[in-house]
Amino acid sequence: MEQRRTRRFKLRLPLSITRSGAERVTLGGFTRNISSTGVLFTAEREPDLGGPIEYVITLNREGPQAVNLRCIGKVLRAEPTDNGLEHVPAFQIAATLERYEFVREH
């Protein structure tokens, strides 16, 4: 049985990748699970393995004011996955969560 250092929470939250490596991008996806040290999410494009990544997770989307969590990490793995849509590639991506900050929308 696999043992983890931190507890994972199964959460499906909107996520957008804003930087992959040195390249600025805008890619959407959804989280699958989150822990204090990383996140597993889906996206339509495969990022650079081992490279830096910046992503934003939207919290409290249904509330009066959405709160965004801007995260910096590193891509640990990326594997093809089925997203249920024909002709649209999808990847399941595991990334670390090394630094984060809350960003409120105005």
C-alpha positions as CSV (number, residue, x, y, z in Angstrom):
1,M,0.0,0.0,0.0
2,E,1.3,3.4,-1.0
3,Q,1.9,5.8,1.9
4,R,1.9,9.6,1.4
5,R,3.6,12.2,3.6
6,T,0.6,14.6,3.3
7,R,-3.2,14.0,3.1
8,R,-4.8,14.5,-0.3
9,F,-8.2,16.1,-0.7
10,K,-10.3,15.1,-3.8
11,L,-11.4,18.5,-5.1
12,R,-12.6,19.5,-8.6
13,L,-11.8,23.2,-8.9
14,P,-11.1,25.3,-12.0
15,L,-7.4,25.7,-12.7
16,S,-5.5,27.7,-15.3
17,I,-1.9,27.4,-16.2
18,T,-0.4,30.8,-16.7
19,R,3.3,29.8,-17.2
20,S,4.9,26.6,-18.4
21,G,8.7,26.8,-18.2
22,A,9.7,30.2,-19.5
23,E,6.6,30.4,-21.8
24,R,3.5,32.4,-20.8
25,V,0.4,30.4,-21.6
26,T,-3.3,30.3,-20.9
27,L,-4.5,26.7,-20.5
28,G,-7.6,25.6,-18.6
29,G,-8.2,22.5,-16.6
30,F,-9.6,21.1,-13.3
31,T,-8.0,19.8,-10.2
32,R,-8.5,16.2,-9.2
33,N,-6.8,16.3,-5.8
34,I,-4.8,18.7,-3.7
35,S,-2.4,18.3,-0.8
36,S,-0.2,20.8,1.0
37,T,2.7,19.9,-1.2
38,G,1.2,19.3,-4.7
39,V,-1.8,19.1,-7.0
40,L,-3.0,16.6,-9.6
41,F,-5.0,18.2,-12.4
42,T,-6.0,17.8,-16.0
43,A,-5.1,20.1,-18.9
44,E,-5.3,20.0,-22.7
45,R,-1.6,20.4,-23.3
46,E,1.4,18.5,-21.8
47,P,3.8,20.8,-20.0
48,D,7.6,20.4,-19.9
49,L,8.4,17.5,-17.5
50,G,10.6,18.7,-14.6
51,G,10.1,22.4,-15.6
52,P,8.7,25.2,-13.6
53,I,4.9,25.8,-13.7
54,E,2.7,28.6,-12.5
55,Y,-1.0,27.9,-12.1
56,V,-4.1,29.5,-10.5
57,I,-6.7,27.6,-8.7
58,T,-10.1,29.3,-8.3
59,L,-11.7,28.9,-4.8
60,N,-15.1,30.1,-3.8
61,R,-16.3,30.5,-7.4
62,E,-19.9,30.4,-6.3
63,G,-19.5,33.0,-3.5
64,P,-19.8,36.7,-3.6
65,Q,-16.1,37.1,-4.4
66,A,-14.0,34.5,-6.1
67,V,-10.5,33.9,-4.5
68,N,-7.6,32.8,-6.6
69,L,-4.7,30.8,-5.3
70,R,-1.6,31.6,-7.5
71,C,0.8,28.7,-7.2
72,I,4.4,28.1,-8.3
73,G,5.8,24.6,-8.6
74,K,7.5,22.0,-10.8
75,V,6.0,19.4,-13.1
76,L,6.6,15.9,-11.7
77,R,4.7,13.9,-14.3
78,A,2.3,14.1,-17.2
79,E,0.4,11.2,-18.7
80,P,-2.4,11.0,-21.4
81,T,-5.9,10.5,-20.0
82,D,-9.4,10.3,-21.3
83,N,-11.3,13.5,-20.9
84,G,-14.5,12.1,-22.6
85,L,-14.2,14.4,-25.6
86,E,-13.3,13.1,-29.0
87,H,-10.4,14.7,-30.8
88,V,-9.4,16.8,-27.7
89,P,-6.2,15.6,-26.1
90,A,-6.0,15.6,-22.3
91,F,-3.2,15.1,-19.8
92,Q,-3.2,14.3,-16.2
93,I,-0.5,16.4,-14.6
94,A,1.2,16.1,-11.2
95,A,2.9,19.3,-10.0
96,T,4.5,20.4,-6.7
97,L,3.1,23.3,-4.8
98,E,6.2,25.2,-3.6
99,R,4.9,28.7,-3.1
100,Y,1.5,30.3,-3.2
101,E,-0.3,33.5,-2.6
102,F,-4.0,34.5,-2.5
103,V,-5.2,36.9,-5.1
104,R,-8.6,38.5,-4.8
105,E,-10.5,39.7,-7.8
106,H,-11.7,43.3,-7.8
